[in-house]
């Protein structure tokens, strides 16, 4: 399981209150993960040090991306690559370099290059993808969908389209947002199935710090009332690997 999938699984589980008599100081959780698109290793390192949960190296090819990712890769690092295309050789090059996940489009990705047990995969999509295509993605256990455009102020129709994308594909969304995105916009994205807010290429460490504070300011999801009780709003159908992650964490707790 990729680090990206583990982080997405954890972000929805807010920590409970501490045990004991003294109040425990806890860091305010973020509404979503924060990713940043970066051009090189220096940019990636700066964004991770500034507090980004993950970075996506934008590159013209797998070999170039691997050269950037290699020095950054650690067991817990969440460093991905955004490529215009992906074949078997490119996937193997990235995997050996320690790449956690790849973002590429359906048409430009060889099916044999995708093996989410060895490296995560996020499908880049554009507006207009059909419902049948989204439903067909569900059994592939992808790490997410990346909406290949920046999202600004949303109409209700725009929000429903995001819900359609994440629900039909049964996976979470990664969406590019402006570094000045408001609490309201981020709340709507979170409630629509977006798990990762991605800052665009050219983002500075100072802007990352601002986005982190804005994500912390987003209130927790509300519960929708229905006759006979309450129903929690769940953004998207969780990937099957999310359950596996919980079992893995339980085993690690027992081992320790």
SESE-441916 format. One line per field, with one value per residue (C-alpha): z, y, x; residue in one letter; residue number from 1. Coordinates in nm, 3 decimals, always signed. Layout:
N
c3: (Z | ...)
c2: (Y | ...)
c1: (X | ...)
code: (A | ...)
pos: (NUM | ...)
This chain:
256
c3: (+0.000 | -0.093 | +0.164 | -0.021 | +0.039 | +0.405 | +0.451 | +0.279 | +0.505 | +0.818 | +0.733 | +0.780 | +1.131 | +1.370 | +1.698 | +2.001 | +2.330 | +2.544 | +2.847 | +3.182 | +3.408 | +3.253 | +2.919 | +2.640 | +2.388 | +2.041 | +1.706 | +1.515 | +1.239 | +0.876 | +0.679 | +0.389 | +0.300 | +0.142 | -0.167 | -0.377 | -0.741 | -0.765 | -1.054 | -0.884 | -0.575 | -0.408 | -0.444 | -0.313 | -0.007 | +0.069 | +0.048 | +0.273 | +0.528 | +0.515 | +0.621 | +0.298 | +0.337 | -0.008 | -0.317 | -0.684 | -0.914 | -1.253 | -1.519 | -1.890 | -1.836 | -1.580 | -1.582 | -1.506 | -1.230 | -1.081 | -1.063 | -0.851 | -0.635 | -0.555 | -0.305 | -0.137 | -0.102 | +0.249 | +0.396 | +0.509 | +0.232 | +0.013 | -0.313 | -0.643 | -1.009 | -1.260 | -1.608 | -1.953 | -2.013 | -1.837 | -1.970 | -1.803 | -1.813 | -1.673 | -1.389 | -1.295 | -1.304 | -1.071 | -0.836 | -0.797 | -0.723 | -0.435 | -0.604 | -0.392 | -0.662 | -1.024 | -1.173 | -1.542 | -1.771 | -1.883 | -2.251 | -2.201 | -1.939 | -2.025 | -1.827 | -1.747 | -1.590 | -1.313 | -1.014 | -0.699 | -0.478 | -0.582 | -0.643 | -0.607 | -0.907 | -0.949 | -1.272 | -1.412 | -1.554 | -1.720 | -1.720 | -1.913 | -1.819 | -1.853 | -1.566 | -1.717 | -1.724 | -1.362 | -1.251 | -1.439 | -1.238 | -0.903 | -0.907 | -0.994 | -0.635 | -0.752 | -0.501 | -0.635 | -0.919 | -1.002 | -1.153 | -1.413 | -1.362 | -1.079 | -0.884 | -0.772 | -0.648 | -0.705 | -0.798 | -0.653 | -0.994 | -0.981 | -0.636 | -0.746 | -1.034 | -0.789 | -0.581 | -0.897 | -0.983 | -0.642 | -0.578 | -0.912 | -0.913 | -0.545 | -0.467 | -0.332 | -0.529 | -0.559 | -0.674 | -0.750 | -0.550 | -0.539 | -0.259 | -0.151 | -0.127 | +0.146 | +0.434 | +0.256 | -0.069 | +0.112 | +0.317 | +0.002 | -0.155 | +0.155 | +0.167 | -0.205 | -0.169 | -0.212 | +0.012 | -0.113 | -0.186 | -0.428 | -0.446 | -0.798 | -0.942 | -0.812 | -0.460 | -0.192 | +0.161 | +0.301 | +0.093 | +0.215 | +0.573 | +0.497 | +0.334 | +0.633 | +0.868 | +0.638 | +0.625 | +1.005 | +1.020 | +0.820 | +1.062 | +1.093 | +0.875 | +0.996 | +1.019 | +0.785 | +0.962 | +0.840 | +0.978 | +1.271 | +1.344 | +1.198 | +0.905 | +0.872 | +0.548 | +0.390 | +0.093 | -0.111 | -0.097 | +0.068 | -0.124 | -0.020 | +0.084 | +0.361 | +0.562 | +0.507 | +0.640 | +0.963 | +1.011 | +0.942 | +1.206 | +1.460 | +1.398 | +1.442 | +1.773 | +1.896 | +1.796 | +2.003)
c2: (+0.000 | +0.343 | +0.614 | +0.827 | +0.569 | +0.540 | +0.916 | +0.940 | +0.666 | +0.843 | +1.195 | +1.102 | +0.971 | +1.262 | +1.186 | +1.129 | +1.306 | +1.214 | +0.985 | +1.138 | +1.428 | +1.698 | +1.846 | +1.726 | +1.979 | +1.850 | +1.998 | +2.101 | +1.843 | +1.946 | +1.905 | +1.749 | +1.649 | +1.917 | +1.834 | +2.058 | +2.025 | +2.083 | +2.101 | +1.966 | +1.816 | +2.148 | +2.251 | +1.915 | +1.933 | +2.290 | +2.200 | +1.895 | +2.099 | +2.365 | +2.104 | +1.964 | +1.609 | +1.509 | +1.645 | +1.567 | +1.602 | +1.733 | +1.586 | +1.511 | +1.152 | +0.874 | +0.880 | +1.252 | +1.217 | +0.923 | +1.134 | +1.388 | +1.136 | +0.905 | +1.135 | +1.219 | +0.868 | +0.723 | +0.458 | +0.719 | +0.975 | +1.054 | +1.168 | +1.111 | +1.189 | +1.362 | +1.230 | +1.281 | +0.904 | +0.584 | +0.249 | -0.066 | +0.050 | +0.391 | +0.240 | +0.009 | +0.298 | +0.502 | +0.214 | +0.142 | +0.511 | +0.497 | +0.677 | +0.637 | +0.703 | +0.818 | +1.054 | +0.991 | +0.985 | +0.682 | +0.709 | +0.754 | +0.484 | +0.122 | -0.108 | -0.339 | -0.045 | -0.014 | -0.243 | -0.070 | -0.342 | -0.218 | +0.154 | +0.378 | +0.518 | +0.824 | +0.877 | +1.230 | +1.316 | +1.615 | +1.747 | +1.537 | +1.187 | +0.952 | +0.775 | +0.432 | +0.504 | +0.616 | +0.304 | +0.086 | +0.242 | +0.127 | -0.233 | -0.115 | -0.004 | +0.324 | +0.572 | +0.851 | +1.075 | +1.394 | +1.665 | +1.821 | +2.185 | +2.437 | +2.460 | +2.804 | +2.920 | +2.643 | +2.653 | +2.386 | +2.214 | +2.212 | +2.056 | +1.785 | +1.699 | +1.647 | +1.423 | +1.229 | +1.177 | +1.052 | +0.843 | +0.664 | +0.588 | +0.483 | +0.673 | +1.003 | +1.313 | +1.518 | +1.870 | +2.168 | +2.476 | +2.833 | +2.917 | +3.180 | +2.930 | +3.024 | +2.814 | +2.799 | +2.664 | +2.404 | +2.296 | +2.242 | +2.041 | +1.825 | +1.758 | +1.665 | +1.379 | +1.566 | +1.419 | +1.615 | +1.986 | +2.033 | +2.365 | +2.453 | +2.476 | +2.785 | +2.772 | +2.911 | +2.777 | +3.083 | +3.004 | +2.643 | +2.770 | +2.982 | +2.690 | +2.468 | +2.719 | +2.754 | +2.375 | +2.364 | +2.631 | +2.420 | +2.288 | +1.913 | +1.754 | +1.798 | +1.520 | +1.524 | +1.471 | +1.214 | +1.074 | +0.845 | +0.960 | +1.108 | +1.007 | +1.103 | +1.267 | +1.048 | +1.209 | +0.900 | +0.523 | +0.418 | +0.209 | -0.154 | -0.090 | +0.143 | -0.156 | -0.326 | -0.018 | -0.028 | -0.397 | -0.318 | -0.042 | -0.275 | -0.538 | -0.276 | -0.165 | -0.526 | -0.576 | -0.276)
c1: (+0.000 | +0.132 | +0.200 | -0.055 | -0.327 | -0.229 | -0.243 | -0.582 | -0.714 | -0.591 | -0.704 | -1.070 | -1.012 | -0.995 | -0.821 | -1.038 | -0.996 | -0.699 | -0.716 | -0.631 | -0.718 | -0.501 | -0.612 | -0.386 | -0.262 | -0.336 | -0.252 | -0.564 | -0.622 | -0.628 | -0.949 | -0.755 | -0.404 | -0.190 | +0.012 | +0.233 | +0.341 | +0.716 | +0.967 | +1.279 | +1.438 | +1.510 | +1.147 | +1.026 | +1.250 | +1.142 | +0.771 | +0.808 | +1.002 | +0.729 | +0.473 | +0.325 | +0.195 | +0.311 | +0.480 | +0.423 | +0.722 | +0.609 | +0.837 | +0.847 | +0.958 | +1.000 | +1.380 | +1.397 | +1.138 | +1.329 | +1.646 | +1.457 | +1.272 | +1.565 | +1.744 | +1.410 | +1.272 | +1.243 | +1.017 | +0.765 | +0.808 | +0.512 | +0.668 | +0.489 | +0.544 | +0.318 | +0.392 | +0.240 | +0.262 | +0.365 | +0.486 | +0.625 | +0.985 | +0.899 | +0.696 | +0.984 | +1.233 | +1.014 | +0.947 | +1.319 | +1.380 | +1.130 | +0.842 | +0.528 | +0.267 | +0.231 | -0.025 | -0.102 | -0.404 | -0.603 | -0.519 | -0.145 | -0.092 | -0.011 | -0.240 | +0.052 | +0.239 | -0.020 | +0.027 | -0.099 | +0.052 | +0.397 | +0.339 | +0.036 | -0.146 | -0.365 | -0.558 | -0.561 | -0.902 | -1.063 | -1.417 | -1.665 | -1.551 | -1.848 | -2.021 | -1.954 | -1.582 | -1.585 | -1.772 | -1.523 | -1.237 | -1.375 | -1.237 | -0.884 | -0.804 | -0.656 | -0.518 | -0.737 | -0.847 | -0.658 | -0.875 | -0.648 | -0.751 | -0.747 | -1.071 | -1.188 | -1.527 | -1.780 | -2.146 | -2.371 | -2.364 | -1.982 | -1.991 | -2.232 | -2.000 | -1.713 | -1.939 | -2.027 | -1.661 | -1.553 | -1.866 | -1.887 | -1.515 | -1.532 | -1.215 | -1.093 | -1.008 | -0.690 | -0.772 | -0.550 | -0.647 | -0.524 | -0.283 | -0.537 | -0.826 | -1.073 | -1.203 | -1.539 | -1.395 | -1.187 | -1.488 | -1.693 | -1.413 | -1.375 | -1.749 | -1.744 | -1.497 | -1.169 | -0.897 | -0.596 | -0.576 | -0.286 | -0.104 | +0.015 | +0.364 | +0.542 | +0.399 | +0.630 | +0.693 | +0.515 | +0.206 | +0.218 | +0.214 | -0.095 | -0.275 | -0.200 | -0.361 | -0.662 | -0.706 | -0.696 | -0.966 | -1.214 | -1.479 | -1.534 | -1.804 | -2.158 | -2.412 | -2.710 | -3.038 | -3.285 | -3.607 | -3.541 | -3.188 | -2.874 | -2.660 | -2.295 | -2.187 | -1.919 | -1.738 | -1.667 | -1.674 | -1.350 | -1.101 | -1.080 | -0.721 | -0.840 | -0.961 | -0.630 | -0.454 | -0.654 | -0.567 | -0.201 | -0.200 | -0.364 | -0.095 | +0.178 | +0.021 | +0.015 | +0.379 | +0.481)
code: (X | X | X | X | X | X | X | X | X | X | X | X | X | X | X | X | X | X | X | X | X | X | X | X | X | X | X | X | X | X | X | X | X | X | X | X | X | X | X | X | X | X | X | X | X | X | X | X | X | X | X | X | X | X | X | X | X | X | X | X | X | X | X | X | X | X | X | X | X | X | X | X | X | X | X | X | X | X | X | X | X | X | X | X | X | X | X | X | X | X | X | X | X | X | X | X | X | X | X | X | X | X | X | X | X | X | X | X | X | X | X | X | X | X | X | X | X | X | X | X | X | X | X | X | X | X | X | X | X | X | X | X | X | X | X | X | X | X | X | X | X | X | X | X | X | X | X | X | X | X | X | X | X | X | X | X | X | X | X | X | X | X | X | X | X | X | X | X | X | X | X | X | X | X | X | X | X | X | X | X | X | X | X | X | X | X | X | X | X | X | X | X | X | X | X | X | X | X | X | X | X | X | X | X | X | X | X | X | X | X | X | X | X | X | X | X | X | X | X | X | X | X | X | X | X | X | X | X | X | X | X | X | X | X | X | X | X | X | X | X | X | X | X | X | X | X | X | X | X | X | X | X | X | X | X | X)
pos: (1 | 2 | 3 | 4 | 5 | 6 | 7 | 8 | 9 | 10 | 11 | 12 | 13 | 14 | 15 | 16 | 17 | 18 | 19 | 20 | 21 | 22 | 23 | 24 | 25 | 26 | 27 | 28 | 29 | 30 | 31 | 32 | 33 | 34 | 35 | 36 | 37 | 38 | 39 | 40 | 41 | 42 | 43 | 44 | 45 | 46 | 47 | 48 | 49 | 50 | 51 | 52 | 53 | 54 | 55 | 56 | 57 | 58 | 59 | 60 | 61 | 62 | 63 | 64 | 65 | 66 | 67 | 68 | 69 | 70 | 71 | 72 | 73 | 74 | 75 | 76 | 77 | 78 | 79 | 80 | 81 | 82 | 83 | 84 | 85 | 86 | 87 | 88 | 89 | 90 | 91 | 92 | 93 | 94 | 95 | 96 | 97 | 98 | 99 | 100 | 101 | 102 | 103 | 104 | 105 | 106 | 107 | 108 | 109 | 110 | 111 | 112 | 113 | 114 | 115 | 116 | 117 | 118 | 119 | 120 | 121 | 122 | 123 | 124 | 125 | 126 | 127 | 128 | 129 | 130 | 131 | 132 | 133 | 134 | 135 | 136 | 137 | 138 | 139 | 140 | 141 | 142 | 143 | 144 | 145 | 146 | 147 | 148 | 149 | 150 | 151 | 152 | 153 | 154 | 155 | 156 | 157 | 158 | 159 | 160 | 161 | 162 | 163 | 164 | 165 | 166 | 167 | 168 | 169 | 170 | 171 | 172 | 173 | 174 | 175 | 176 | 177 | 178 | 179 | 180 | 181 | 182 | 183 | 184 | 185 | 186 | 187 | 188 | 189 | 190 | 191 | 192 | 193 | 194 | 195 | 196 | 197 | 198 | 199 | 200 | 201 | 202 | 203 | 204 | 205 | 206 | 207 | 208 | 209 | 210 | 211 | 212 | 213 | 214 | 215 | 216 | 217 | 218 | 219 | 220 | 221 | 222 | 223 | 224 | 225 | 226 | 227 | 228 | 229 | 230 | 231 | 232 | 233 | 234 | 235 | 236 | 237 | 238 | 239 | 240 | 241 | 242 | 243 | 244 | 245 | 246 | 247 | 248 | 249 | 250 | 251 | 252 | 253 | 254 | 255 | 256)
